Amino acid sequence: MARILITSAIPYINGIKHLGNLVGSQLPADLFARFNRAMGHEVMFICATDEHGTPAELAAAKAGKPVEDYCAEMHQVQAEIARGFRLSFDHFGRSSSQRNHRLTQHFAGKLAENGLIAEVSEKQVFSIDDNRFLPDRYITGTCPNCGYTAARGDQCENCTKQLDPTDLINPRSSISGSTNLEVRETKHLYLRQRSLRDKLEAWIDSKTDWPILTTSIAKKWLNDGDGLQDRGITRDLYWGIPVKKGDQPWPGMEGKVFYVWFDAPIEYIAATAEWADANGKPDAAWERWWRTDKGAGDVTYYQFMGKDNVPFHTLSFPATILGSGEPWKLVDYLKSFNYLNYDGGQFSTSQGRGVFMDQALSILPADYWRWWLLSHAPESADSEFTWENFQASVNKDLADVLGNLVSRVTKFAVSKFGPEVPAGGAFGPLETTLIADLGARIADYTRFMAQMEVRKSAGELRAIWVIGNEYLQAAAPWSVVKTDPDQAQAIVRLSLNLIRVYAILSAPFIPDASAAMMRAIGSDDWTWPDDISAAMRALPVGHGFTVPENLFRKITDEERADWQTRFSGIRG
C-alpha cells in the first residue's frame, strides 16, 4: 500500500468558480484520489479556499459585509458546491486559518534566519482616487511583451510573462479604472529567490517524468529574460496574515501582511494540520504527510493545477520549502492543464463568461459534467466546451452505451428469470473472448489512470463500456432464450457481473451512477477487478438484484438550445 498525498490548486474566495477552473485542478485531482483509494492506497487529498488579499476585500465591500464574514460564508458556499460535484477532499481548509497564520509566519522566520529575506525600500503604485496602494494584480495595462491590453501588474495572462506594475503601458486602477496614479515609496520584504536558483534548477531537472507543459513553463520562468527574480512577500493591506518572524514582531513591518502568493501554497500543509485538528488527531498525524523526518519520506506527493499556477508551484513555493532548511516534503509530480475555452470564447471569472459550477449543478447532476469535463480535459492543448459536443457526449457515451446496457440487462433478466442471478448454462466462446478483452482493456485503463493520463483513461473506459454492448448484441440473449434458455441464463449471469465491474471501474469518473449500479446489483464489494475472470463470477447464483431507475437521461435539442441561450457568456 502506497501513501499518496494529493493537493489541488486552491480556489480564490471571491465568487463561484467556472467549469474551466474545475477541470484545471480539482476534478482531475479527485479522479486520481478516487482511483488510488480504489487501488487500496492510503490517500490524503487536500484543498482549501484562498482567502487573503485585495480581491477578497473588494468582494466583501461590494457585498456590504466585513471581509471575515464574507470569506466564512463563501467558504461554505464553495464547500457545498464541491460536495455537489462529489469532490472527495479529506479536508477542505481555509488559508485564513490560525494554522496557516502560524505556519506562514514560521516559514518567514526560518527564511530570515537563513539570510533569504531582504528588506527593500521600493516604489509602488498608489491610486490617488482609490486612496490606497494597488497590489500588482489590481493594476491593468498593456503588456510590453505581447501587447495584450488587459495584462495585470504581476503577470500577463496572455503570454504568462512575469511583470512589475511599472512595466505596463498605459496603466490604470482595476478597482476604479482611474489613471490618476503615482509612485510612492514603501518598505517590503523580498524572498531572495535568485540565491536559490541553482537548487531550484537542479530540483526541476531531476523531475524527468513531469509533463512537458509543466517543465517548459518552469524552465521559461527560470531562464526568461534576466532569469529568476527576487519576489516581494508582503503588502500594504489590512486583510491577510500579519508579518511576523515566527511568533515575534518584525520591526518596521507593522501594519503589513504577507502577500497572498506566499501564504496560499503553505495552506496545503496548514489544511492537513486543520484536518488533524478537526478529527482530534495529534500533530504527528499531519506531520507524517509533510515532514520527511517524521514519516513523509515514503509519501508520493502530486499537485494538480492550471498552467497559470505552475510558476509559483515550481519556483516560489519550492523556494520557500528549500529555503527554510527544514525537512519538508516537496512535490514529486506536478500535473498541469491548459485552458478550457467556452463556446467560441474564454471562461473568465473576472469577466463573468461561461458556465459556473452552481449553474451547472442546477441543470444536470454532477456525473454528466464530470464525464464530459474529464473526457475532454485540456491536457496537451486547450480544449473547448460547446453545448453540441456536451449533448452528443452525454447522449452517446452515458445514455446510449452505459445506461442502456444496465437497463437492458436488468430488465431482461427480471422478465425472463426473476430478480436473482440465474444458475443455468456455462460460459462459451463469446464469454471467454469478452473476459480476455476486458482483462487487456482494464490493464491499459489502470495504467493510464496511474499515469494521470486523464483523456486516455476516459477513452479506455468508454471502450470497456462499448465491448460490453458489442458482446450483448452478439450474444443476443433475447433470441437465445427461445431456443436455449440455459445458455441465455449464462449470458445474463455474465452481464450482471459485468455491471458490477463497470460500477467499480467507472466510480472515479461518475461516482453517483456507479453507486446506483452497485445498489441495483446488490453488492458492496468494490474490489478492483485485477482478476477479471474471478470478477465476472463474483455474484453468486441466487444473488438478488433490482432494475435501477434510468441512470442517464438524454439531453434534448430543445434543452440544448435553451441552455445555449441562457448561458451565452454573461453571468448576471
QUIRAGI-V716930 format. One record per residue. RES is the residue in one letter. PSI is psi in whole degrees, 0 to 359 (NA if undefined). BURIAL is + if it has 9 or more other C-alpha atoms within 8 Angstrom, else -. D_LAST is the distance of its C-alpha to the last C-alpha in whole Angstrom. Layout:
# QUIRAGI-V716930
RES/PSI/BURIAL/D_LAST, RES/PSI/BURIAL/D_LAST
This chain:
# QUIRAGI-V716930
M/121/-/48, A/163/-/46, R/120/+/44, I/118/+/40, L/127/+/38, I/129/+/34, T/141/+/32, S/144/+/28, A/134/+/26, I/129/+/25, P/146/-/21, Y/153/-/20, I/338/+/18, N/74/+/15, G/172/-/13, I/139/+/12, K/158/+/14, H/175/+/14, L/332/+/17, G/320/+/18, N/318/+/19, L/312/+/20, V/345/+/23, G/352/+/24, S/291/+/25, Q/317/+/25, L/311/+/25, P/329/+/28, A/320/+/30, D/319/+/29, L/313/+/31, F/322/+/34, A/314/+/34, R/318/+/35, F/313/+/37, N/326/+/39, R/319/+/39, A/330/+/40, M/359/-/43, G/10/-/44, H/158/+/43, E/120/+/43, V/138/+/39, M/112/+/37, F/115/+/33, I/137/+/31, C/178/+/28, A/173/+/26, T/141/+/23, D/107/+/24, E/353/+/23, H/168/+/25, G/175/+/24, T/318/+/23, P/321/-/19, A/317/+/20, E/314/+/21, L/320/-/18, A/321/+/15, A/317/+/18, A/319/+/18, K/325/-/15, A/354/-/15, G/34/-/18, K/152/+/20, P/144/-/23, V/325/+/22, E/317/-/25, D/318/-/23, Y/313/+/20, C/321/+/21, A/317/-/23, E/316/-/20, M/331/+/18, H/317/+/21, Q/320/-/21, V/312/+/18, Q/324/+/18, A/320/+/22, E/319/-/21, I/321/+/19, A/318/+/22, R/322/+/24, G/325/+/22, F/6/+/22, R/37/-/26, L/120/+/26, S/51/+/30, F/141/+/30, D/331/-/33, H/138/+/31, F/98/+/28, G/194/+/28, R/129/+/27, S/348/+/28, S/5/+/29, S/157/+/31, Q/329/-/35, R/317/+/36, N/325/+/34, H/307/+/35, R/319/+/39, L/319/+/39, T/315/+/37, Q/326/+/39, H/311/+/42, F/318/+/41, A/318/+/41, G/318/+/45, K/319/+/46, L/321/+/45, A/317/+/46, E/326/-/50, N/12/+/50, G/23/-/49, L/9/+/46, I/130/+/44, A/139/+/45, E/123/-/44, V/126/-/43, S/124/-/43, E/164/-/40, K/128/-/38, Q/157/+/34, V/128/+/32, F/129/+/31, S/115/+/29, I/319/+/31, D/326/-/28, D/346/-/26, N/49/-/29, R/153/-/29, F/142/+/30, L/121/+/27, P/155/+/27, D/318/+/27, R/352/+/24, Y/21/+/23, I/127/+/25, T/145/+/24, G/196/+/26, T/131/+/28, C/128/+/29, P/347/-/33, N/315/-/34, C/353/-/31, G/5/-/30, Y/128/+/26, T/353/-/25, A/34/+/22, A/145/+/24, R/165/+/24, G/353/+/27, D/331/+/28, Q/144/+/28, C/120/+/27, E/332/+/24, N/311/-/25, C/358/-/29, T/11/-/29, K/136/+/32, Q/134/-/32, L/161/+/32, D/151/+/33, P/325/+/31, T/350/-/34, D/335/+/34, L/146/+/31, I/134/-/31, N/59/-/30, P/152/+/28, R/160/+/25, S/128/+/23, S/344/+/20, I/311/-/19, S/347/-/20, G/359/-/21, S/141/+/25, T/8/-/28, N/72/-/30, L/150/+/31, E/160/-/34, V/125/-/36, R/159/-/38, E/139/-/40, T/165/-/39, K/134/+/40, H/165/+/39, L/139/+/40, Y/138/+/40, L/124/+/40, R/73/+/43, Q/327/+/42, R/326/-/44, S/348/-/47, L/8/+/46, R/314/+/45, D/319/-/48, K/318/-/48, L/317/+/44, E/318/+/45, A/320/-/48, W/315/-/45, I/317/+/43, D/334/-/46, S/346/-/47, K/71/+/44, T/346/-/45, D/3/-/43, W/152/+/40, P/148/+/37, I/321/-/38, L/314/+/34, T/308/+/35, T/320/+/38, S/321/-/38, I/316/+/35, A/314/+/37, K/324/+/40, K/314/-/38, W/329/+/37, L/326/+/40, N/348/+/42, D/136/+/40, G/241/-/41, D/6/-/43, G/195/-/42, L/132/+/41, Q/151/-/40, D/152/+/40, R/131/-/37, G/137/+/36, I/9/+/35, T/162/+/34, R/156/+/32, D/80/-/32, L/165/+/30, Y/314/-/30, W/111/+/27, G/190/+/29, I/119/+/33, P/142/+/36, V/118/+/38, K/159/+/41, K/99/+/44, G/238/+/44, D/15/-/44, Q/148/-/46, P/155/-/45, W/101/+/44, P/134/-/46, G/353/-/44, M/17/+/41, E/138/-/40, G/0/+/37, K/160/+/35, V/163/+/33, F/142/+/33, Y/141/+/31, V/327/+/28, W/333/-/29, F/316/+/33, D/335/+/32, A/309/+/29, P/335/+/31, I/336/+/34, E/336/+/32, Y/314/+/33, I/313/+/36, A/321/+/35, A/328/+/33, T/324/+/36, A/322/+/38, E/320/+/35, W/314/+/36, A/315/+/39, D/315/+/39, A/335/-/37, N/14/-/39, G/31/-/42, K/154/+/44, P/170/-/46, D/329/-/45, A/333/-/47, A/325/+/44, W/331/+/42, E/332/+/44, R/349/+/46, W/338/+/42, W/338/+/42, R/118/+/46, T/345/+/48, D/0/-/51, K/29/+/50, G/351/+/49, A/1/+/46, G/334/+/49, D/14/-/48, V/139/+/44, T/122/+/43, Y/123/+/39, Y/134/+/36, Q/145/+/33, F/134/+/30, M/163/+/27, G/160/+/26, K/336/+/28, D/341/-/26, N/353/+/27, V/316/+/31, P/317/+/33, F/330/+/32, H/345/+/33, T/345/+/36, L/297/+/37, S/311/+/36, F/315/+/36, P/327/+/39, A/320/+/41, T/314/+/40, I/309/+/42, L/319/-/45, G/337/+/45, S/336/+/45, G/7/-/49, E/160/-/48, P/64/-/48, W/153/-/44, K/128/+/43, L/155/-/41, V/140/+/39, D/322/-/41, Y/127/+/39, L/110/+/35, K/114/+/33, S/156/+/30, F/149/+/28, N/193/+/27, Y/146/+/23, L/120/+/21, N/165/+/19, Y/110/+/17, D/54/+/18, G/358/-/20, G/212/-/18, Q/143/+/17, F/140/+/15, S/117/+/14, T/315/-/12, S/327/-/13, Q/2/-/11, G/41/+/8, R/126/+/10, G/184/+/11, V/128/+/11, F/161/+/11, M/321/+/14, D/321/-/13, Q/318/-/11, A/315/+/15, L/338/+/17, S/343/-/15, I/310/-/16, L/156/-/20, P/164/-/22, A/321/+/22, D/324/+/26, Y/314/+/24, W/317/+/22, R/314/+/24, W/312/+/27, W/312/+/25, L/315/+/24, L/322/+/27, S/347/+/29, H/26/-/27, A/136/+/27, P/74/+/27, E/295/+/30, S/343/-/33, A/169/-/30, D/147/+/26, S/172/+/25, E/131/+/22, F/125/+/20, T/149/+/20, W/326/+/20, E/315/-/23, N/319/-/25, F/311/+/23, Q/313/+/24, A/319/-/28, S/315/+/28, V/311/+/27, N/319/+/29, K/303/+/32, D/309/+/32, L/311/+/31, A/306/+/32, D/319/+/35, V/298/+/37, L/304/+/36, G/320/+/35, N/320/+/38, L/313/+/40, V/316/+/40, S/312/+/40, R/314/-/43, V/309/+/45, T/320/+/44, K/316/+/45, F/316/+/48, A/314/+/49, V/318/+/49, S/329/-/50, K/327/-/53, F/358/+/54, G/176/-/52, P/37/+/50, E/154/+/52, V/122/+/53, P/159/+/56, A/340/+/59, G/161/+/60, G/175/+/61, A/156/-/61, F/136/+/58, G/199/-/60, P/320/-/59, L/318/+/55, E/319/+/54, T/319/+/56, T/317/-/54, L/315/+/51, I/319/+/52, A/316/-/53, D/318/-/50, L/317/+/48, G/316/+/50, A/317/-/49, R/317/+/45, I/324/+/45, A/317/+/47, D/315/+/44, Y/314/+/41, T/319/+/42, R/316/-/43, F/319/+/40, M/317/+/38, A/330/+/40, Q/3/-/40, M/34/-/36, E/89/+/36, V/309/+/33, R/322/+/33, K/322/+/36, S/314/+/36, A/318/+/34, G/321/+/36, E/321/+/39, L/317/+/37, R/317/+/36, A/324/+/40, I/319/+/41, W/318/+/40, V/316/+/41, I/334/+/45, G/318/+/44, N/320/+/43, E/321/-/46, Y/314/+/49, L/319/+/48, Q/318/-/48, A/320/-/51, A/326/+/53, A/62/-/52, P/333/+/53, W/335/-/52, S/316/-/55, V/326/+/57, V/336/+/57, K/333/-/59, T/333/-/62, D/78/-/62, P/324/+/60, D/317/+/61, Q/324/+/59, A/324/+/56, Q/321/+/56, A/320/+/56, I/316/+/53, V/318/+/51, R/314/+/52, L/319/+/51, S/323/+/48, L/320/+/47, N/327/+/48, L/323/+/45, I/319/+/42, R/316/+/43, V/318/+/43, Y/321/+/40, A/316/+/38, I/311/+/40, L/327/+/39, S/345/+/35, A/321/+/34, P/330/+/33, F/310/+/31, I/76/+/30, P/324/+/31, D/313/-/30, A/321/+/32, S/318/+/35, A/321/+/35, A/321/+/35, M/318/+/38, M/320/+/40, R/317/+/40, A/322/+/41, I/355/+/44, G/34/+/45, S/150/-/45, D/22/-/44, D/103/-/46, W/22/-/43, T/129/-/46, W/132/-/45, P/65/-/47, D/321/-/49, D/91/-/52, I/328/+/51, S/317/-/54, A/321/-/54, A/327/+/50, M/3/+/51, R/15/+/53, A/324/-/52, L/120/+/51, P/156/-/55, V/136/-/56, G/355/-/55, H/131/+/52, G/150/+/50, F/169/+/46, T/166/+/44, V/117/+/42, P/159/+/38, E/161/-/35, N/119/-/34, L/318/+/32, F/132/-/30, R/154/-/28, K/150/-/28, I/126/+/24, T/161/-/25, D/325/-/24, E/317/-/22, E/313/-/20, R/315/+/20, A/321/-/19, D/313/-/16, W/323/+/15, Q/323/+/15, T/314/-/13, R/326/-/10, F/53/+/10, S/10/-/11, G/347/-/10, I/122/+/6, R/126/-/4, G/NA/-/0
